């Protein structure tokens, strides 16, 4: 719709511009009724010549020669057309307005008796015609180049958008299997400890998978749905925690719901439960999500419960989320990851285009 409106606006501007030029002689006749019609005829004819030059250059010479790198051919053809149209202009004047030219010559003969004056201003007329023709040709080139630049920019943005969509789809497709794999491992651990809790965990998992399969596949989801998904995941993970693990999480309750990319924080929470739990010593996981005006602040901090240096899958989720953030919120997010021998902390801030 926007492109169609731009095209209509461009056509309208062309029509308005040339209409003004064509109506100008009529305005001169109205203002000065004694004005010689010969000048009006010349203006009309010259205007039509310039219109032909402009659109021959705009629709034929520029796209056929100039845009294809045939510059010398373009210069030859545009020069030939300018000269040819001037010849047409002179032939039409001499054939159809011969009487007016005689009258004009008589006027100049009378002027010469009183003061020195050129016999006919034909040299000035040629000079004026060629200078104006060059300006019109240059203007049409600039206008066509601007339009081409805008078209190329639009195509480039569409290609970037398609590539962005494809890469985001690929990255998001990696989240679900990775998430599902980790969760199944956790449920498998529960089957050895408490069968009833394992059954409840499977029920919770089915709710999570419903969100993964249906809600998140629509593109953007609601921020409230994403928060609810994280809460359900945390409740699922709580089933396997011992008394030695301190778990604290805080999510906002009242806020303006907005569209938001799905599965953006879950990788951080997964890693916290995967690497922050120790069954031999005290450990902790702290998760917090704050909303303030147009900023989302996510904080996840956990103790390191076991050596993860040899865990080949530990970095998949983090690398995935970094790529997604770079694609979804370029220059509008700040991700800080602090790791020590005993703790791992993720601090993420996202600036949105609307308040929440």
Secondary structure, DSSP 8 states (H G I E B T S, - for coil): -HHHHHHHHHHHHHHHHHHHHHHHHHHHHHH-TTS-HHHHHHHHHHHHHHHHHHHHIIIIIIIIIITTT-HHHHHHHHHHHHHHHHHHHHHHHHHHSHHHHHHHHHHHHHHHHHS---S-THHHHHHHHHHHHHHHHHHHHHHHHHHHHHHHHHHHHHHHHHHHHHHHHHHHHHHHHHHHHHHHHHHHHHHHH-HHHHHHHHHHHHHHHHIIIIIGGGSEEEHHHHHHHHHHHHHHHHTT--TTEEEEEE--SS----EEESSSSHHHHHHHHHHS--SSS-EEEEEEEEEETTEEEEEEEEE--S--TT-TTTTHHHHHHHHHHHHHSTTSEEEEEEE-SSEEEEEEEEE-SS--
